[in-house]
Amino acid sequence: MNILFATSEATPFCKTGGLGDVCGALPRELAKLGHRVTVFLPAFRQARQAGIPIEPTGVYVEAPIGQKHVRGHLLHSRLPNSDVEVFLVDQDHYYDRPHLYREEGEDYRDNCERFTFYCRAVLEAIAKLALPVDAVHCHDWTAGLMPAYIKTLYSAHKPWRGLVSLLTIHNLAYQGNFWHWDMALTGLDWKYFNWRQMEFYGNLSFLKTGIVFADALTTVSPTYAREILSAPLGAGMEGALQHRQADLHGIINGVDYQEWSPASDRFLGDHRYDRQNYAEGKAACKRRLQQRLHLPQRPDTPLLAAVGRLADQKGYDLIVRVMRHWAERVDAQWVVLGTGEPKYHEALSSLAGEFPDRVAVRLEFSEELSHLIEAAADVFLMPSQYEPCGLNQLYSLRYGTVPVVRATGGLVDTVVNATEATLANGTATGFSFDDYTSLALAEALDRAVRAYHHQAVWSQLIETGMRQDWSWGHSAEQYVRLYERTIRRGPVEVQA
């Protein structure tokens, strides 16, 4: 099969979160299965400065955006260590900016125009490059207009006639909603601006458009696929999703173990380890991290870590409250790495200043430090309000770092709560809790720390976690089966 990936992120070109990891790894895995995958990205400044060879193609694409015609050209590259071709849509006015979507806490005001052009440019590129395509796999709201274009403006013409599309929802909270008058930028008939199709509470919604017009829908875990069918996790889209429930599939994300394995991790240097020598390897990494972050080198003190976006969704209101209470009373060390909402920058910095022997905070993104933390920590926290899939808990399992998670989304699907029964049958891999409260998180952490001081139980949790296989192979096979079914069925009729 010939699959086109339409995404705004793909590592190592550009990334703000899990979307980049997925679209950097899944195409390579599909290629290993014998399929041809071509990835299209906007030529963001971040992508062009990623240090990967990129060449001009001499091929130009042009599309009407409202009353004007906008021209861009295509750049060419490949995903490293693969034959997967990557084309980047180069248009400096839209994409040569410091960040991908927003700056100084505010979305770019022309995001609708930027990603309307991206969607149309990718479709135009299919013709310009004479690219064989059996299915277009769109990712998140930034590619949400493409299924609508395929079924409307482009439906009667080769090479788009009969083309099927799939939309993967990586996080339903990010919807691409814009002023209703921006509908004029899309070139689509105003008749589609109605409550069943593109209109969402008076606005134009790219994500809802994709949900309505795509031939198949996926999201990144089976539990999240069920959760978004009702409020609150449906985020207002639950009606549209219920209508498409038969076409909605939950496929858990995988892990690229070439990048995330303590046995080969380039960031661990001489302290790499596997299931046979994890005790020595993790101890060495813990010493190295404590030294680097100016924490006392106390090997028997549990080290608790959180890495990622500092936001309400990730449960940082709970983390901050529990951290303060524990820093005053419990013998544990805390490490936090990430950036996000200013209130959490302030609260975490204050805690680090007040408890320098127990709290270390780095308000930055560091690939190297994130790998070292996964290897060095004893416990990894993910007390999310919701979590479509989550990747850090999967990294933690492979690195022998026991996850403490809230029972939601992909966290439910990947972490087995340690209970008397699951410890007895050898399936336990971490600790989970249900209620979104600081008390519930504290109780789960207390269970984890008590287990930490019980060597036999802790070793069992680590070794069971490290045996888990969450590689992309199984997930890629599920996508292949879905592509085949969708292509075989052909385009589905859209409800008017």
N, C-alpha and C positions, 0 to 999 in steps of 0.2 A: 504493500500500500504506500501511497504518497500522502503524507500528512503535513500540513502547514500549521505551525505554531505561531499565533498572533499574541504577543505578550509585551508588556512594557518593561519587564525585568527578566534577566537571565544571568546567573553568575557564570563566569567571572566578569561579565561586561558591566552590569549595573544591578543594584539590589538595594531594597529598603527592608525586606523581610523574607518570609517563607516563600512568597511567589517567585523570587529570584532563584532560590535554591531548587524549587521544583522544576522550573523551566530551564535550568542549567543541567539538571541530571536526567529527567525523564526522556528528553529527546535522545540522549546518548544510549539509554537503556533500550528504547524502541529500535534504534539503529542496530544494536546488537542482535535483536530478534529478526533482523533482515528487512526492516522497513526504511523507507527514505523519509527523513524528517528535515524540513526546512524551517528555520526560525526567523521571524521578522521582529525587529526591535526599532523603536525610535533611536536616532543617533544622538542620544543624550551626551552632554559633555563628559559625564562620568564614564560612559561606555567608551568614548573615544580616547579617554586618558587612562584606560585600564591596563595598558601595556601589552595588549594583544594585537598582532598584526591585522591591520584593516586597510583594504585597498579600494580605490574608486572603480566603479564598473563602467562609467560612461553612459549609463542608462538613466534617463530622466523620467519622472512621473509627474503628472499634473492632474489637479482635481478642482472643481468649483467649490468654493467655500462661501456660501452666501452669494453676494453679488460680484465676487472677485475670483480669479483663477490663481491658484497657488502652485508653485513648481518646487519640486525637490529632486534629489537624485539618490541613487542607491549605492551604498558601500557594501563591500563583501568581506566576510571573515569566516572562521569556523570555530565551533566549540573546541577548546583544547583537548588533545588526545582522542579525537574522533573525526569521522568524516561528515559530521553534521554541519551543513552550510548555514551561515547566519548572514542575513541581509539587514542593513541598518538604513532606515529612512532618514536621509539627511536634509534638514531644513533649519538653518541656523536661527531664524527668527523664533521658531517654536521650541527648539531643543537645546540650543547652546546656552544653557543657564546653569547656575551653581547647583541646583537641586532638580529632582525629577518632577515633583508635583507641587511643591509649596516652598515658601521661603519666609523666615521670621514668623513662623506660626500661622501663616495665611496661605491658602491655596492660590496658585496663579489664576488671575482673573480671566484669562483666556483659555483655561483648560478645555472647555467645550470645543473651541476652535482647534486647539492643538491635537486633540485626539480624534476629532472628526476627520482632520486631514490624515492622520495616521491610518485610520480604518480604510479610507478611500484609497490612499496611496498603496497599501498592501494589496488591495484587490486589483488596482491598476497594474501593479508589478507582476501579478500572475500572467497577464497578457503580454506585458513588455518582455518578460523573461522566457515566455513560452514554457512556463513551469507546470509540470504535471501535478495535479492536486486531486485527491479523492475526497478529502475532508479537511475542513478548516477548524482547528481547535483553538477557540478563543479563550482568553484568560482574564477574568475580572472585568470591571466596568470599562476600562480603557479600550477594550476591544468589543464592547457591547453593541455597537452599531453594526458591526459586520454581518451578523446573521440577518438583520433587517435589510441591509443593502443586497445581500445575496438573494433574498426572496422578493425584492421589489425592483429597484433600479437596474440590477444586473441579471435578473432572472431569465430574460429572454435571449441572452446573447452568449455565444461561446467566448471564453472557456468556462463561464460561470454557470451556464445552464445545467440544472440538475445537481449542482454542488451541495453537499450537506455540511452543516456546521454543528459544532458542539461548544458549549460554554461551561467552563469550570469556575465555580464560585469559591474563591479562596477565603474570603471574609465578607459576609453579607452586609456588614456595617459600612463598607466603602461602596457607594452606590453611583457616584457620578451624576448627581442631580443638579440641574441648571435651570436658569430663568426660562420661562416658557417661550419667550421670543427668540431664544437661541435655536429653536426648532428650524428657523429659516436658514441657519448655517449648514444644516445637514443635507439640504437638497431633497429631503423626503417629503412626500405629500402631507399636507396638514391633516388629511383624513385619518392618518395613523396616530395623531395626537388625541387619543381618547383613553378612557379609564381602563380599557381592556388591553391596550397595547403600549404606547410610549409615555403616556401621561401618568404622573405620580404626585398626587396631592397638589395639582396645579403646576408642577414643574416637569421639565423634560428629564427622564431618567435613562441613562445609558444602560444601567444594570437591568432594570425592568425590561427594556427593549430586548436585551439579549435573552432574558428568561423566556419572553414570549415568542421570539422568532427562531431561536436555536432548535435544531432537530433533536438534540439530546442535551441533558444537563448533568453535570457532576458537581459534587463537592468533596471535601478532602477527608471525610471520615463518615462511616455509616451512622454513628450517633448524631453528628451534626446535621446530616441529611434529614433525620427525623426531627431534630430540635427546631429547625427553621420553618417547619410547617405550621407553627403556631407562635403566638406572642409569648414572651417578648423577643425571642431570638429571631423570629421572622422579620423583625425590623420594618414592619409595614408591608413587606413583600409576601406575607404568608398566603394571601389570597391567590396571587399569581402562581406561587409555588404549589399550592394545593391543586390548582387546575392542571399543572404539569407533573403531578406526583408520579404518574406512571413512567415518565421519562427522566426522573431524577434518580441518580445513582450516587452512593457514597463509596469512594475508593480512597483508602488510607494512603497518605503520602509515604514515600520511602526515604531512606537515608543513603547518601553517597558515601559508602564506606572507604572509598579511595581518599576522601577528604576527612572523614570522621571515624577514625579507628586508632586507638591508642598504640596499636602495634606498629603503625606506619606514620603516625602524625609527625609532620616535619617540624611542628612548633614545640615538640617535647624534647628534641635533641637526644641526649644520651639517656633520657629517662622514659623511653618508650616501654610499653609493657603489654602483656596479653593475659589470658585467663590463668596461665600457669604461674606468673610472677607478679600479679597485680598488687600484692601487698607491698612489695619493695618499690614498684614503680609509682604507685599512688603516694607512698610516704615521701619519696624523693620529690615528686611534683608539689606536694603540700609544703615541704620545707622551702622549695624555690618560690612558691607563691607567697607564703608568709613573709619571706625575706623581701621580696619585691614590693609588697604592699605595707611593709613596716609593721607587721603584726608579730607578736611574740611567737617564737618557734616552739609551739607546744604540740607535739605529735598526737597526744591522747585527747586533746580538746576537739570536739566535733566542729567541723567547718561547714557552714551553711551558705549556699550561694544562690544568687538570682542573676540572670543575664537577659537583656533584651530591652524592649521599649518600656519606659517608665510611664505607665498609663493606668487609668482606672480599670480598663478591661483586663489587664494582666494581674490585678489583685494587689496593687501596691498600697492601697489604703489599708488592707489587712497586714501586709508585710511591715509597714512603718509602725503600726500600733503594736504588733507582736515584738518587733525588733526592740522597741524602746523598753517594753516590759522585761524582755529576756536580757537585754544588755545590763539592766540593773540587778538581775537576780540569778541568771543561769550561766553556768560556765560553758560558753559556746562562742565561736567567732563567726562573723557575718561578712560576706563579700558581695557587693553589688556592682555590676558593670552595665552601663547603658545610658541612653539619653531619652528625654521625653518631656512630660509636662513640668513646667517650672515649679509647681508646688512640691513635686517629689524631689527635684534637684535641691530645693531649699531644705526640706525635711531630712533627707538622707545626708546632706552635707553637715547639717546640724548634729545629727547623731554621730557621724564620724568624728566631728570635733569634740563632742562630749565624751565619747567612749573610744579613744584611739587604740586601746589594746583589744577591743572586741569588734569594732566595726571599721571596715575599709570600703570606700566608695570611689569609683572612677566614672565620672560623667563623660563618657566618650564611647565610641565604637572602636574596638580593636579585635581584629580577627585572631591575632596571636594570643592575646590575653583571654579571649573567650575559650579558646582551645585549652589553655593552661588551667583555667578555672574548672572546666569540665573534668580534667584529669585530677586536679588537686582536691576538689571538694569531696566531702563525705555525703552531703545531702544537697539536692537541687530542688528549689521551690518553684512551683507553678500553680498558685492559688487563683486561677483565672475566673473572672465572671463567666466567660464563655471562651472556648478555644476550638476553632474549626478542626484543626488537626494537632498542631504543636509539633515541633521538631526537637526542641531541646531535651524533652523527656526521652526521646529516642536516642539522642547522642549520649545522655546520661547513662542509660542502660548499658550501652556498649563500653563506656568508660568506667563502669563499676561505681557510679555515683548514684545513690539511691534517691529516686524522685519522690517528692511529697506534692500531691496534686489535688485540685478540686475535681470531683467526679462530674465532668462535663465534656461534651464533644469528643475529640480524638483522644483526650486524656483517659477517658473511660475505656476506649477501645484498645489502649496500648499498655496501661499500667494495671497490674493485678494487686489489689489491696492486701496487705499482710494481715491475715486473721489466723486464728488457731487452725481453721480448716485449710486455708491456702498454704500455710507454712507446713502443715502435715503432708499435703499432697505435692509439695514442691513446685507450686506455680506462682507463689508470691514474688513480686518484683519491686514493690514500693508501698507507699501509704497514700490513701485518698480519704477525702471527707466530702460531705454533701452540702451542708448549710454554708451560705456565703457570709460567714461571721469570723471575726478575729478569734473568738473562743474556739470555734471548730478547727481553725488553722493551728492554734496553739496546742490543742489536744492531739492533732495529727503529728505535729513536730515533737511533742512530748513522747508519743509512742515511738517515733523514729529514734530519738536520742536514747531512750531506754534500750531499744534494740541494738543501737550502736555500741553500748557498753556490755552487750551479751555476744561474745565473739562468735559462737557457733551460729546464732541466728543471723548476725550481720554478714558473715561469710556466705551463708546460704543465699541471702538476698542478692548480694553482689554477683555470685556465680550464676544464679538463675538469670539475672538481668543480662549478664555478658553473653549468655548463650542465645539470647533472643536474636532472631534474624528479621530485621525490618528493612532489608535491602530493597532496591527498586524493582527487582525481577518479578516478584509476584504482582505488584501493582501494575507494572507495565503490561503484563499478560492480561489483566482485567481491562485495561484501556484498549488493548488490541481487540479483544472480544467485543467491546462496546463499539469501536470504530467499524468493525465488520458488520455488526447488526444494523448500525445506523446507515451505512452505505447500502446494504442490501435492501433495507426498507425504503430508502430514498427520502426526499424532503417531505415533511409533514405539513399539513394545512394549518394555517394560523387562524385562530378564532377572531372573527371580525367584531 
